[in-house]
Every structure is written in structure tokens, then in C-alpha cells.
Amino acid sequence: MSELSTAYDVAVVGGGPTGLATAIALARAGARTALLSRRAPYIDNRTTALLGGSVDFLRSLEVWPRCKDQACELRVMRLVDDTGRLIRAPEVRFSCDEIGLEEFGFNIENRALVAALEDRAAALSNLTRYDDDAAAIHPEVDAVTIESANGGSLSTRLAIGADGRHSLCREAAGIGVRRRALDQTALTFNVRHLRPHLNVSTEFHTARGPCVFVPLPDNRSSVVWVSAPKEAERLMVLSDDELSEAVETQSHSILGRMRVEVGRNIFPLAIEQPSQFAKARIALVGEAAHVLPPIGAQGLNMGFRDAADIADIVRDELASGRDPGSPATMSKYAWARRADILTRTFAIDVANRSLLSAFLPMQSLRAVGLHLIGSFGPLRRLAMREGLAPSWRASTVNSAVTETRADRSE
């Protein structure tokens, strides 16, 4: 990237799913947008359960038609207490038709999603892609200067930090972050199984964390197995035959004989939360703004809500002739995201702590809570709706849902 004289309205640093979606949404909002990210083959075989308005958001970006054939509907979600403790919670079953939906969402391999996002980004005339990494970021009074690893630079009125948990943008803005490492590690891989999953996602709650089986197309599922670090490391190095047998045992053979597919990933879990979500002409999205355990499939779904909100705000600022990187804009974005991020982080943290606790009163509270959700219809339906997306949140995601349903009815 050579030095540029043209200043952008917005520059997005980071080209993962959240960064790509943010850049596309901003370009569609009318902003002159730059995306600074090194192109690299996405070889990770992890998947994402897209819930709530995320699919409708991707439809509004014209991304979903490019990848929907590679996704699998999620229609039922089961929570199974597999702790083996004295006090165990009853099984809870959530069905999408109970709240009038055809599906809760879709599970898709991240590489298919990223390919669709890349394809859509390339088609936007006001989105300029730079195949490079950011080396330094300098926020100033009227603009942010971004220096690339290859020695070039660009200027932007607003920078979006979509550069992950070790965010250079967050550091440049002087935003501190609270980190708490969890004594848990997640092992992810995909399996092929003998019996059909019937679009049912099953989450076994063990004493060390959840083990989740999420449907994929055909007789396949993605697995997120959370356990103690040493146990995860032991599972990671098992042979395919040994891991296939271990995961079938963990699933209680609900899907019959299993065969592990090629590709495994392992990563330690943590909770991370910045002290601010925007400062000094820099707004944070995705893992730069929130890191959570893989419980309830909230991570990328929250990232897409970050993308939708910042695009919505920038659209309004540009339409009114205002500066998209002004302190007032930063405050609007921080206000829009704060409640969603803080409440989701708190809820997931409490759910994870209650699962790990061997304290009998905590086990009792957890069992009673799940019993109430499972047996009391209005509470169960409320839990389903709030699990998909905050009902009180007014955003582009929610408007996209309305527009998409209207399109379907025509």
C-alpha cells in the first residue's frame, strides 16, 4: 500500500468475519470505506451458529445468498445436565416453533461465511481493500493515520478496531481492558455420525464445561468440547479412532457411531472487556470489544450487532453532515453497545460459574432455575427470545428482520 492523499470516512482494521461485515455495512451506509487486512486462506474448520437477527443482517448486506446452501438450520436446542452431581438440573428443550419461527438460526463453517463476505466486499465500489497489516495507528484531533506493515499509510475520520483480542487499535486509543483467564480450554472439531441430527443442537453440561453438538449439513455436526486444560490437551493428541470413540461416549451415542473429520483447534478460554468501546476516533467491534466463553453462541452474533450499530450511527452522522469520528459519535456508539455487551457478558459468566461450582446451594439454584424455564411456558419463551437477541435493542439488525419478512411475504 502506497501513501494515499485521499482521506476516508471510515477505515476498518481487521478482516475476520466481524471486520468484513462491518466494512460492508459501512460502505452500504454510504461511507467511503477502507478495509486494511491481509488476505489469507481461511483454513480453520470452526463453525458459527448464527442466531437472532444475524442471518437477516447478512441478508440485508446481500451476503447470505452467497453461503446459505452451506448452512444448516437450527430448530431445537437441548440442554442436558451431565455433571453427575448429587443435584442435577432437568433437561430443557427449546423449540423454534414455540415462538413462531421456522428456525432459531443456522450453523455454518466460518470459511464458507468468510468466502461469502469477501465476495460481497469485492463488489462494492466505495469499499477499498488493502492487502496489508496495520503496523501503527495514530489518533489525532481531526483524523486517524494508519501506517501499514509495507510502509504505506492512510488517513480516516473514524477507525474501526476489528483486530481481535490483541487489538492494536484499542491500544492506540488508550483503552484499557480487564482480562480474566478461565481454567478451561475448548477443543473444536467436526464429526460425521450414523444417525441424523434432525436439526437438534444438544449441549451436555459437564462439571468442567459444556460439550455442544451443533448440526451441519448432512449427517455432520460441529463439536465444541470445553474441559480442563490438561484434559483438552490429552484429547487433542488422541488418534482419530480414539477421539471418535471418546466423543461418541461423551454424546451418550445420541447420534450413533461417530467419525472425527480432519482438523482440530484448541484455545484457552477467557473473559475480556475493555473499559470503553470507543475513544479518540476509534470504535471497537468483535473480539476487540468483547471476549466470552463459547456458551450460548454469543460471540460472533454480538460482533454482527456491533457492525450493524456502528453502520447505523455512521449513516445518520453522514446524512446530517456531521463528523463520523467526533466525540459525540463515539458516545453514541458506546451507549448503543454498552447494555448488550455488559448484560451478555454477565449472563454468560454467571452461567459458566454455576456450571463449574461444586457448592450445593449453587447447584440447587441452577437446577431450580432450569426447572422453571423448562416447565413454565412464558418464561421459556422469554428465554428463547432473549437468547436470540435483546428484545429492547433498536438497531439495524432488528430493522433488517422486518424488511426481510416483508420481502418474503410479497
CORSULFEN-V93072 format. One record per backbone hydrogen bond with DSSP energy under -1.0 kcal/mol. CO is the residue of the C=O (numbers start at 1). NH is the residue of the N-H. E is the energy in kcal/mol with one decimal. If there is no record, write none. Layout:
# CORSULFEN-V93072
co: (CO	CO)
nh: (NH	NH)
e: (E	E)
This chain:
# CORSULFEN-V93072
co: (8	10	11	12	13	16	17	18	19	20	21	22	23	24	25	26	27	32	32	33	34	35	36	41	46	48	50	51	53	54	55	56	57	58	58	59	63	64	64	67	68	72	74	75	76	77	78	79	80	92	94	95	96	96	97	105	106	107	108	109	110	111	112	113	114	115	116	117	118	120	121	124	126	128	130	130	133	136	138	143	144	145	146	147	147	148	152	153	154	155	156	158	159	160	160	161	167	168	169	170	171	176	178	180	182	184	185	186	187	188	189	190	191	192	197	199	199	201	202	203	204	205	209	210	211	212	213	214	218	219	220	221	222	223	224	225	227	228	229	230	231	232	233	235	239	240	241	242	243	244	245	246	247	248	249	251	253	255	257	259	265	267	269	271	272	273	277	279	281	282	283	285	286	286	291	293	298	299	300	301	302	303	304	305	306	307	308	309	310	311	312	313	314	315	316	317	318	323	326	327	328	329	330	331	332	333	334	337	338	339	340	341	342	343	344	345	346	347	348	349	350	351	352	353	359	360	361	362	363	364	365	366	367	368	369	370	371	372	376	377	378	379	380	381	382	383	384	385	390	395	396	397	398	399	400	401	402	403	404	405)
nh: (157	34	160	36	162	20	21	22	23	24	25	26	27	28	29	31	30	9	10	128	12	130	14	43	110	108	106	54	57	58	59	60	61	63	64	62	66	67	68	70	71	107	104	96	201	94	203	92	205	79	77	98	99	101	100	74	50	72	48	113	114	115	116	117	118	119	120	121	122	123	124	127	33	35	37	132	149	147	145	140	156	138	154	135	136	151	148	4	146	8	144	11	283	13	162	285	171	172	173	175	174	275	273	271	184	269	227	267	225	265	223	261	221	259	200	75	76	78	213	80	211	82	206	226	204	224	202	222	220	193	216	191	214	189	212	187	185	232	233	234	235	236	237	238	243	244	245	246	247	248	249	250	251	253	252	254	256	195	194	192	188	186	182	180	291	178	284	282	159	279	161	288	289	290	272	295	302	303	304	305	306	307	308	309	310	311	312	313	314	315	316	317	318	319	320	322	321	326	330	331	332	333	334	335	336	337	338	341	342	343	344	345	346	347	348	349	350	351	352	353	354	355	356	357	363	364	365	366	367	368	369	370	371	372	373	374	375	376	380	381	382	383	384	385	386	387	388	389	393	399	400	401	402	403	404	405	406	407	408	409)
e: (-2.0	-2.1	-2.9	-3.0	-2.1	-2.8	-2.3	-2.5	-2.4	-2.4	-2.6	-2.4	-2.3	-2.4	-1.1	-2.1	-1.5	-1.5	-2.0	-2.8	-3.2	-3.1	-2.1	-1.1	-2.8	-2.1	-1.8	-2.2	-2.7	-2.3	-2.2	-2.3	-1.2	-2.8	-1.1	-1.8	-1.7	-2.0	-2.1	-2.1	-1.6	-2.6	-3.4	-2.7	-3.1	-3.2	-2.8	-2.0	-3.4	-2.8	-2.6	-1.4	-1.5	-2.1	-1.2	-2.4	-3.4	-2.2	-2.6	-1.8	-3.0	-2.0	-1.8	-2.3	-2.9	-2.1	-2.1	-2.6	-2.0	-1.1	-1.4	-1.2	-2.4	-2.7	-2.3	-2.0	-2.7	-3.0	-2.3	-2.8	-2.1	-3.1	-1.8	-3.4	-1.6	-1.5	-2.7	-1.4	-2.8	-2.7	-3.1	-2.2	-2.4	-2.7	-1.2	-2.4	-1.5	-2.4	-2.0	-2.3	-1.1	-2.8	-2.1	-2.1	-2.1	-2.5	-2.4	-2.1	-3.0	-2.2	-3.2	-2.9	-2.2	-2.6	-1.6	-2.3	-1.7	-3.0	-2.9	-2.8	-2.6	-2.5	-1.9	-2.6	-2.8	-1.8	-1.9	-2.9	-1.7	-2.5	-2.7	-2.9	-2.8	-1.7	-2.5	-2.4	-2.8	-2.6	-2.2	-1.9	-2.5	-2.2	-1.1	-1.2	-2.9	-2.3	-2.0	-2.3	-2.7	-1.7	-2.0	-2.2	-1.7	-2.2	-1.4	-1.4	-1.3	-2.3	-1.7	-2.6	-2.9	-2.6	-2.4	-2.1	-2.0	-3.0	-2.7	-1.4	-2.8	-2.6	-3.2	-1.4	-2.0	-1.3	-1.9	-2.5	-2.6	-1.8	-2.3	-1.4	-2.2	-2.2	-2.5	-2.3	-2.5	-2.0	-2.2	-2.4	-2.6	-2.4	-1.8	-2.4	-2.7	-2.4	-1.4	-3.1	-1.4	-1.4	-2.2	-2.2	-2.0	-2.3	-2.4	-2.4	-2.3	-1.9	-1.9	-2.5	-2.9	-2.4	-2.1	-2.4	-2.3	-2.5	-2.5	-2.3	-2.6	-2.4	-2.4	-2.6	-2.6	-1.5	-1.9	-1.8	-2.2	-2.5	-2.4	-2.4	-2.5	-2.7	-2.6	-2.4	-2.1	-2.4	-2.1	-2.6	-2.0	-2.1	-2.5	-2.8	-2.1	-2.5	-2.1	-2.4	-2.7	-1.9	-1.3	-1.8	-1.1	-2.0	-2.4	-1.6	-1.6	-2.4	-2.6	-2.4	-2.1	-2.2	-2.1	-1.6)
